[in-house]
Amino acid sequence: MVVSTACPDRRVFLFLQGPHGPFFNALGRMLRAAGTQVWRVGFNAGDQAFWSDKTSYIPYLDAPEDWSRAFSDLVTRYGVTDIVLYGDTRPIHAHAIQIAKTRGITVHVFEEGYLRPWWVTYERNGSNGNSRLMELDVAQIQTALAQSGGHTPPPPSHWGDMRQHIFYGALYHWFVLFLNRRYRNFRPHRELAVSKEFRLYFRRLALMPIHRLQRSWATAQVRWGGFPYHLVLLQLGHDSSVQSHSDFSCMTQFLEQVIAGFAKGAPAHHHLVIKEHPLENHREPLRKRVRQIASHHGIKSRVHYVPGGKLAKLLDDAKSAVTVNSTAGQQVLWRGIPLRIFGRAVYDKSEFVSQQTIEAFFARPNPPDSAAYRAYRQFLLETCQVPGGFYSRRGRRQLLRRTADMMLLAQDPYEGLLENKEAVTPQLHLVERSG
């Protein structure tokens, strides 16, 4: 393993906002143990609650409009060499990344795994539509893998730590809702009020047993129905993947295009199964909208709505799948199922994502080049996909074993493979499941 030639005590990491829960706090402790300096900027009481070292905590209390100036001042004052953040599109992160790039500061970006649920994404400078993966074609990837010989673990079948994810989301918003007096200028990066966000998280947590029964029944109806069907993989309409990397502002707009295309192109005996996102908190009345749109096109009896839950069972017999740009599209491709997307995604390569019109796709979908996709997936596992998770204790332990070393490397996760340099490889032969 080759780490940066810079002395550890010259590295100064500034953490911005992270995933809900204790992961950033644990990562900061590990980097500090490696000999670096670590600071954390907090924008609300939720950020503060999950950072244990109060001597390294910097509360940001000014207006959002002053953040760019304040960030530049912090970088100068503390001699920051690296910034660490979760998601690159929220305004405070986008402004910080812009400034960091002009000043030669390394940007470490964490995101949910491109190969969920047993992996987390770690990249430099940007993720999703801003990822370096967007620039790479399949030929480059196959060339880089020519001497790899890595082992590919089996595909995941369900979300590894969804309950903990919902719990920490509710707890985080509780802190912001009830203990945020100090941060009077805080504005959430999403349009929804914090009080509403908290109620939605809490309601989702409380109703999980009921939702489990509803989705089991809905899934059984589809599996026992005996009809050919196509899957629609919904996403969270407020998520950055939709808001920043597609032309849609909500899931309703996406559904209108998909259902209209299905009505025009699909054989009359085919059905459409709409799969809700596992963390959907019903900001949009999606089930109601689906009924309305399907009725408008005269296909209500052929459209089914499944609330959340596991994807694997529905993929078993699906003829095709469509999505905006969900990471679940990678499970579709791994199984060799035709896929059509509507947004910008790191896996949007012509070799394995259909370029057909939506009507033609539902009529006769083109299958992916499975060999090309397997090479792409192997490349992800050997570069940016780190085993573990943000939310469960076991998942965090597994994640921390690799992330600090990857962050201390001089090169980003892709350079080691693309330029045949030695690098830290996050891939495992056996993936420990989060509990």
C-alpha positions in Angstrom: 0.0 0.0 0.0 1.4 3.4 -1.0 0.0 6.4 0.9 0.6 10.1 0.3 4.2 11.2 0.4 3.1 14.2 2.5 3.7 13.9 6.2 0.5 13.0 8.0 0.7 16.1 10.3 0.5 18.3 7.3 -2.8 16.9 6.3 -5.7 18.9 7.6 -9.2 17.4 7.1 -12.3 19.7 7.3 -15.5 17.7 7.5 -18.8 19.2 6.3 -22.1 17.5 6.4 -22.2 13.7 6.5 -24.8 10.9 6.5 -27.1 10.8 9.5 -25.6 9.1 12.5 -22.1 8.5 13.9 -20.1 7.5 10.8 -18.3 10.9 10.2 -17.4 11.1 13.9 -15.8 7.7 13.8 -14.0 8.4 10.6 -12.6 11.7 12.0 -11.3 9.8 15.1 -9.5 7.4 12.8 -7.9 10.1 10.7 -6.8 11.8 13.9 -5.2 8.6 15.1 -3.3 8.4 11.8 -1.7 11.7 12.7 -3.7 14.2 10.7 -5.6 17.3 12.0 -9.4 17.0 11.8 -12.0 19.7 12.1 -15.8 19.6 11.6 -18.1 22.4 10.5 -21.7 22.0 11.9 -24.7 23.8 10.4 -27.4 22.7 12.9 -27.9 20.8 16.2 -28.0 17.5 14.3 -24.5 17.9 13.0 -23.3 19.0 16.5 -25.0 16.0 18.3 -23.1 13.4 16.2 -19.6 15.0 16.6 -18.1 14.0 20.0 -14.9 16.1 20.0 -16.1 19.5 20.9 -12.6 21.1 20.6 -12.6 20.4 16.9 -16.2 21.4 16.2 -16.8 24.7 14.4 -20.4 25.9 14.5 -21.5 27.9 11.4 -24.0 30.4 12.7 -24.1 33.0 9.9 -26.5 33.3 6.9 -26.2 30.8 4.0 -25.4 33.7 1.7 -22.1 34.2 3.6 -21.0 30.6 3.5 -18.6 30.9 0.6 -16.7 33.7 2.2 -16.7 31.9 5.6 -15.4 28.6 4.0 -12.5 30.5 2.3 -11.6 32.0 5.6 -11.7 28.6 7.4 -9.5 27.1 4.7 -6.9 29.8 5.2 -7.1 29.9 9.0 -6.7 26.1 9.5 -4.5 25.4 6.5 -7.0 22.9 5.2 -5.7 20.4 2.7 -8.7 18.1 2.4 -12.5 18.4 2.7 -14.9 15.5 3.5 -18.6 15.5 2.7 -21.6 13.3 1.9 -23.3 14.2 -1.4 -21.9 16.9 -3.6 -25.0 18.8 -4.8 -26.4 20.4 -1.7 -25.6 24.1 -1.9 -23.1 24.3 1.0 -21.1 21.4 -0.5 -21.3 22.6 -4.1 -19.9 26.1 -3.1 -17.2 24.5 -1.0 -16.2 22.1 -3.8 -15.9 25.0 -6.3 -13.6 26.9 -3.9 -11.6 23.8 -3.0 -10.8 23.0 -6.6 -9.4 26.5 -7.2 -7.2 26.2 -4.2 -5.8 22.7 -4.8 -7.7 21.1 -1.9 -8.6 17.4 -2.2 -12.3 16.7 -2.1 -13.5 13.4 -0.6 -17.1 12.6 -1.5 -19.1 9.8 0.2 -22.4 8.6 -1.2 -24.7 5.6 -0.9 -23.3 2.6 -2.8 -23.6 2.4 -6.5 -23.9 -1.3 -5.7 -26.2 -1.2 -2.7 -26.8 -2.4 -0.1 -23.4 -3.9 1.0 -21.2 -1.1 -0.4 -20.7 2.6 0.1 -19.3 4.9 -2.7 -16.1 6.8 -2.1 -14.8 9.2 -4.8 -12.9 12.4 -5.3 -14.3 15.7 -6.5 -17.8 14.4 -7.3 -20.3 11.6 -7.4 -23.3 10.4 -9.5 -23.6 12.8 -12.4 -20.4 14.5 -11.4 -18.4 11.3 -11.0 -15.3 10.6 -13.0 -17.1 7.4 -14.1 -19.2 9.6 -16.5 -16.1 10.2 -18.6 -15.0 6.5 -18.9 -16.2 4.3 -21.7 -16.4 0.5 -21.5 -13.3 0.0 -23.7 -11.2 2.0 -21.2 -12.6 0.0 -18.3 -11.9 -3.4 -20.0 -8.4 -2.3 -20.8 -7.8 -1.4 -17.1 -9.1 -4.7 -16.0 -7.0 -6.8 -18.4 -4.5 -7.6 -15.7 -6.8 -7.4 -12.7 -8.1 -10.9 -12.1 -10.3 -9.7 -9.2 -13.1 -11.7 -7.7 -16.7 -10.5 -8.0 -19.0 -11.1 -5.0 -22.6 -12.1 -5.6 -25.2 -9.3 -6.1 -26.9 -7.9 -3.0 -30.6 -8.7 -2.6 -31.9 -6.2 0.0 -31.0 -3.0 1.8 -28.5 -3.7 4.5 -29.4 -1.2 7.3 -32.7 0.4 6.3 -34.1 0.4 9.9 -31.0 2.1 11.2 -31.1 4.6 8.3 -34.6 5.6 9.2 -33.9 5.7 12.9 -30.9 8.1 12.5 -32.8 10.2 10.1 -35.6 10.7 12.6 -33.1 11.3 15.4 -31.2 13.9 13.4 -34.3 15.8 12.6 -35.4 15.7 16.2 -32.3 17.5 17.2 -32.8 20.1 14.5 -36.4 20.5 15.4 -36.1 20.9 19.1 -32.5 22.0 19.9 -31.6 24.3 17.0 -32.0 27.6 18.8 -28.3 28.4 18.4 -28.5 27.9 14.6 -31.1 30.5 13.8 -29.9 31.0 10.3 -29.9 27.4 9.3 -31.8 26.4 6.2 -32.3 22.8 5.1 -31.0 21.9 1.7 -34.4 20.5 0.9 -37.6 22.5 0.5 -39.5 20.6 3.1 -39.7 22.1 6.6 -37.7 20.3 9.3 -40.8 19.7 11.4 -42.5 18.0 8.4 -39.3 16.0 7.6 -39.2 14.8 11.3 -42.9 13.8 11.2 -42.4 11.8 8.0 -39.4 10.0 9.3 -41.1 9.2 12.6 -44.3 8.1 10.8 -42.3 5.8 8.5 -40.5 4.2 11.5 -43.8 3.7 13.4 -45.6 2.2 10.4 -42.9 -0.2 9.3 -44.8 -3.4 10.4 -47.9 -2.3 8.5 -45.9 -1.4 5.4 -44.2 -4.8 5.6 -47.6 -6.6 5.4 -48.8 -4.3 2.6 -45.8 -4.9 0.4 -45.8 -8.7 1.1 -49.4 -8.9 -0.2 -48.7 -6.6 -3.2 -45.6 -8.6 -4.1 -47.5 -11.9 -3.8 -50.2 -10.7 -6.1 -47.7 -9.9 -8.8 -45.8 -13.1 -8.4 -48.9 -15.2 -8.4 -50.6 -13.3 -11.2 -49.1 -15.3 -14.1 -48.8 -12.3 -16.4 -45.7 -10.9 -18.1 -44.6 -7.6 -16.4 -42.2 -4.7 -16.6 -40.8 -3.0 -13.5 -40.7 0.7 -12.8 -38.1 1.5 -10.1 -39.1 4.7 -8.3 -36.7 7.0 -6.4 -37.1 9.7 -3.8 -38.3 12.7 -5.7 -36.4 15.1 -3.6 -33.1 13.2 -3.9 -30.2 14.9 -5.6 -30.1 12.1 -8.2 -33.5 13.3 -9.5 -33.2 17.0 -8.8 -29.6 17.5 -10.1 -29.1 14.7 -12.5 -32.4 14.4 -14.4 -34.9 16.7 -16.1 -37.7 15.8 -13.6 -38.6 17.8 -10.5 -40.7 15.0 -9.0 -41.7 11.3 -9.5 -45.1 12.2 -10.9 -43.5 13.7 -14.1 -41.5 10.5 -14.6 -44.6 8.3 -14.1 -46.6 10.3 -16.6 -44.0 9.5 -19.3 -43.5 5.9 -18.4 -47.2 5.0 -18.1 -48.0 6.8 -21.3 -45.2 4.9 -23.1 -46.4 1.6 -21.7 -50.0 2.2 -22.8 -48.8 2.9 -26.4 -46.0 0.3 -26.8 -46.5 -2.7 -24.5 -48.4 -5.8 -25.7 -52.0 -5.8 -24.4 -51.5 -8.8 -22.1 -48.4 -7.2 -20.4 -48.6 -5.5 -17.0 -46.7 -2.7 -15.3 -45.4 -3.1 -11.8 -44.4 0.2 -10.0 -42.0 -0.4 -7.2 -41.8 2.3 -4.5 -38.4 3.3 -3.0 -37.7 1.6 0.4 -37.4 5.0 2.1 -40.3 6.7 0.4 -42.1 8.9 3.0 -45.0 10.0 0.7 -44.3 13.6 0.2 -46.0 12.9 -3.1 -49.2 10.8 -3.1 -47.7 8.4 -5.5 -50.1 5.6 -5.3 -53.0 8.0 -6.0 -51.1 9.5 -8.9 -50.4 6.1 -10.4 -54.1 5.2 -10.3 -55.1 8.6 -11.9 -52.5 8.3 -14.7 -53.3 4.6 -15.4 -57.0 5.4 -15.5 -56.4 8.2 -17.9 -54.7 5.8 -20.3 -57.3 3.1 -19.8 -54.9 0.5 -18.3 -55.7 0.7 -14.6 -56.3 -3.1 -14.4 -52.8 -3.7 -15.8 -50.8 -1.4 -13.4 -49.8 -2.5 -9.9 -48.2 -0.6 -7.1 -45.8 -2.2 -4.6 -44.9 -0.1 -1.5 -41.2 -0.4 -0.8 -39.5 -3.6 0.3 -37.0 -6.0 -1.5 -36.4 -5.8 -5.2 -35.0 -9.3 -5.8 -38.3 -11.2 -5.8 -39.8 -8.8 -8.3 -36.7 -9.0 -10.6 -37.0 -12.8 -10.8 -39.6 -12.7 -13.5 -39.5 -9.2 -14.9 -39.2 -8.7 -18.6 -37.6 -5.3 -18.3 -37.1 -2.3 -16.0 -37.2 1.5 -16.2 -36.0 4.1 -13.8 -34.7 7.7 -13.7 -31.2 6.8 -12.7 -31.6 4.6 -9.6 -28.6 2.6 -8.3 -31.1 -0.3 -8.4 -30.6 -0.3 -12.1 -27.3 -2.1 -11.5 -29.2 -5.1 -10.0 -31.3 -5.1 -13.2 -28.2 -5.2 -15.4 -26.5 -7.8 -13.3 -29.4 -10.2 -14.0 -29.2 -9.5 -17.7 -32.6 -7.7 -17.8 -33.2 -4.9 -20.3 -33.0 -1.5 -18.7 -34.2 2.0 -19.9 -33.3 5.1 -17.9 -34.4 8.7 -18.1 -31.6 10.6 -16.2 -27.9 10.8 -16.0 -26.2 7.8 -14.3 -22.7 6.4 -13.9 -23.9 3.2 -15.5 -25.4 4.9 -18.6 -23.3 3.1 -21.2 -24.7 2.2 -24.6 -23.4 -1.3 -24.3 -25.8 -2.2 -21.5 -28.5 0.5 -21.2 -31.2 0.6 -23.9 -31.2 3.7 -26.2 -34.7 2.9 -27.6 -37.7 5.2 -27.3 -39.9 4.2 -24.3 -42.7 2.9 -26.6 -40.2 0.7 -28.6 -38.6 -0.5 -25.3 -41.9 -1.7 -23.9 -42.8 -3.4 -27.2 -39.5 -5.3 -27.5 -36.7 -4.2 -25.1 -33.1 -4.6 -26.2 -31.1 -6.8 -23.7 -27.8 -5.6 -22.2 -24.4 -6.8 -23.2 -23.9 -8.8 -20.0 -20.1 -9.3 -20.5 -19.6 -5.5 -20.8 -21.7 -4.9 -17.7 -19.7 -7.5 -15.7 -16.5 -5.7 -16.6 -18.0 -2.4 -15.5 -19.2 -3.9 -12.2 -15.8 -5.5 -11.6 -14.2 -2.1 -12.1 -16.5 -0.5 -9.5 -15.7 -3.2 -7.0 -12.0 -2.7 -7.5 -12.1 1.1 -7.2 -14.9 3.2 -5.6 -17.2 0.6 -3.9 -16.2 0.1 -0.3 -17.8 -2.8 1.7 -19.9 -1.7 4.7 -22.5 0.8 5.5 -23.1 4.2 7.2 -25.8 3.3 9.6 -25.5 -0.1 11.3 -22.6 -0.7 13.8 -21.3 -3.7 11.9 -21.5 -1.9 8.6 -19.6 1.1 10.0 -16.8 -1.1 11.4 -16.3 -2.8 8.1 -16.3 0.6 6.2 -13.8 2.2 8.6 -11.3 -0.6 8.0 -10.7 0.8 4.5 -11.8 4.4 4.1 -9.1 6.1 6.1 -6.4 4.4 4.1 -8.1 5.3 0.8 -8.4 8.9 1.8 -4.7 9.1 2.7 -3.7 7.9 -0.8 -2.3 10.5 -3.1 -4.4 9.2 -6.1 -8.1 8.8 -6.3 -9.8 5.4 -6.3 -9.6 5.1 -10.1 -6.1 6.2 -10.9 -4.5 3.1 -9.4 -6.3 0.8 -11.8 -6.4 3.1 -14.8 -2.7 4.0 -14.6 -1.5 0.6 -13.2 -0.4 2.0 -9.9 -0.6 0.2 -6.6 -3.7 1.2 -4.7 -5.9 0.3 -1.8 -8.6 -2.1 -3.1 -11.9 -2.0 -1.2 -13.1 -5.3 -2.8 -13.7 -8.4 -0.6 -14.0 -12.0 -1.5 -16.6 -12.5 1.2 -18.8 -9.5 2.1 -19.8 -9.3 5.8 -23.4 -8.5 6.1 -24.6 -5.4 8.0 -26.7 -6.1 11.0 
